[in-house]
Amino acid sequence: MSAVRCDRHVLEVPITTGQLERALAREEDMTARVIERFGRNYLNDSIKEGQGVFTGLLGEEVIYDFYEQQWVRSTGDDIYNWDLRNQILGRVDVKTKLQNYDKPPRSFYNCTVCDANIRQLCDWYCFVRIHKDCERAWILGFLPKEKFFNVATFAAKGEVDSSSWDDWTFKWNCWNAPISKLLIPPDDVAGFANLVRGGQYADS
């Protein structure tokens, strides 16, 4: 899969038909299992009551394909803790946001972890943004879970996001770190070893 590096912070990658089809199929399957288990069609800690499930699954598919499918997918109860696992990084939880504007994300834009999910049993976070037309995505970077909370700041539900241009307010208690605090995403799976050794931060 081809990619374009947007300055030094993020990788822009095309979204394929296959990724869209897999994400849709997984969304249908996940919704059915959640209804069967919990009697509702969204996970308990879903900020948008399930509306963001497809976006999150599509972000996972982008990462799964871009890094040459060097992954094991989570199954069973593990799906509530991590999304993908490999021998170098261990358990990775992919955090994805939908972006409504066309330009690549700026280095001061927030990467977010919901406060209700901070006990997830993962080793790394990977942050992704999906453009609203679902034709392209931006891989923003990686960070070990414990390091994320060393650089992130807490924001309460209803608080204004100071990095937004339209006084957007947080819909949930959450932790936020700018893209500049992440380790720069590698261009291929071989770069994962460099991340474990300390990698390179976007603002370094």
C-alpha positions, 0 to 999 in steps of 0.5 A: 500500500502506497503512503505519502508522508505529510511533513514528518508527523503523519502518513497519509494512506488510501483506504481500499474497497477491501478495508471498507468491506471488512470493516462493514462486515465486522461492524455487523458481527460485533453489533449482533454479539453486543446485542446478544450479550448486553441487550443493546447495539453499542458497547457500554463505554461507547462515546457515540453509542455505537456510531463510531464503531465503523470508524474504529474498525476501519482504522484497525483495517488500515493498520492491519494492511499497511504494516503487511498484516504482521498481526494477530487479531483480538478475539473473545474478551480480548476485543475489549482490551486490544485490537492487534498484536505482533511479536515486536510491539505486543498488544496494540489498541488502535484509537481512531477519529473521524476527520471532517476537513480535508487537510492532514492533521496538524501536530497540535491536534489531540489524540484521545483515550476515553477515561473509561478505557484507561484500564484496557490491557494493552501495551501500545496505542496507535492513533489514526484519523479517517477522512469523512469520505472514507477514501484516505486515512492518516496514521498519526503515530504510536506510543506505549500506554504508560508513556501516553499517560505521562504526556497526556492531560485530562479533560472533563466532559463539557470542557472546551478543547483548546486545540479546536477552532470551533470551541468543540467540547469534550463529550466524555471524560478523556485524556489527550496528547498532541500528535507531536508527543507520539513516536513517528509512525514507521514506513513499514513493519521493519520500523517497529523495532526502532519504536521499541528502542525509543523511536523518534518523537514528532516534536524532536 
